[in-house]
Amino acid sequence: MEYKQVILVRKDLKLPKGKMSAQVSHASLDAALKADKKIMQEWKQEGAKKVVLHVVDEKELFKYKQLLEDEGIKTALIKDAGHTVVEPGTVTCLGVGPDLSEKIDKVTGNLKMV
């Protein structure tokens, strides 16, 4: 079986590369900490594949969050502390999985990579 993790990032925020990288890191870690231990072990053994994708805005991010959770896929919503680029509490991205690639792709397969 093939596993992966996906991080959805809001395109409308136009985050600088460094800020986006930090937010993606938060999402990856938070989502991984929520994962089933067996899935985590398999994912890590396969190389811990991660893919970063764009969503248009917060509304679309929440749409995908619901669709993913409806499929039983764990997610981690990231809200920024607001110390630098965005206002406190701004939703920046969503960590997804790790989980089976085909399960995640069923929902996010149409999104473009960052």
N, C-alpha and C positions, 0 to 999 in steps of 0.2 A: 504494500500500500504506500501511497505517496502523501505526505503531509506538507502543509505550508502555513505560513502566517501572512495575513494581509493587513496593511495599514491604510485607511482611507483618510486623505488630507483635503481640507477645504481649499479650493482654488481661489475663491473670492477674497480670501485674506491676504493673498500675495505675500506670504511670509518670506523673509530673507532666508537664504539657504541654511545658515547656522541655526536660526530659530526653528525652521521646519525640521531640521535634523534632530534637535533636542526634543521637539514634540513627538516625532516619530519614535524616538528612543523611549520616551515615557509610555507611549501606546504599546510598543512591543513588549516591554517589561511587564506592564500591568496586565496585559492580555495573557501573557505566558504564565504569570502567577495564578491566574484563574483556571488554567487548563487542567484537564485530567492528567494525573501523573503518568499513566501508561502512554497517552498520546504525546506528552512532553518528551518522554524517553525515546519513543520512536522518531519523533521529529528531530531531536538532537542527533540521533544516530545517522539520520539521512542528510545531515548538514544544516539543519535549521533554516530552511528556505524562507525568505521574506520577500514580499512584493509590496511596493508603495504605489497606490493608485489615487487619482484625483476624483473628487466629487465637486459639483458646482458650488454648493453653499451649505449652510447649516440644515436647511430643510431637506435637502437630498441626503445628507449624512444621516439624519434621523430616520429617513425612509429606509435606507440600507440597514441601519441598526435594527429596526423592527423586522425586516425581511430575514436577516441573519438569525436573529433570536427565534423567529418562528420556525427556522430549520434546526433549532437546537444547538446553534453555534455560539460559543461564548464570545462576548465583546467587552471592551474596556473604553469608555468614553473619557476623553482627556479635556480638561478645562484648565486654561492657563491662569497662573497666579497674577499676571498683569504687571510684572516688574519691568518689562522692557517694551515690547512692540505692540501688544494688544491690551485691551481693557481687562481688568480682573474678571474671571468667570467666563471668558470667551471660550467656546467649544472650538477646538482646533482640529482634532482628528479622532479616529476610532480604530482601536486595535481589534483585530479579528483572529481568533484561533490562538494557537495552531489547531488545525483539524484536517480532515481529509481534503485534499486538493479539489476533488470533484464536487464535494459538498459546498465548499467556498465558491468555486467557479460557477456553480449553478446560480448563485446570487450576484456575484461581482464580476463575472466573466466579460461583461460588456464595457467595463470601465477602462480608461486609458492610464498607462503608467506615467508617473511623474517624470 
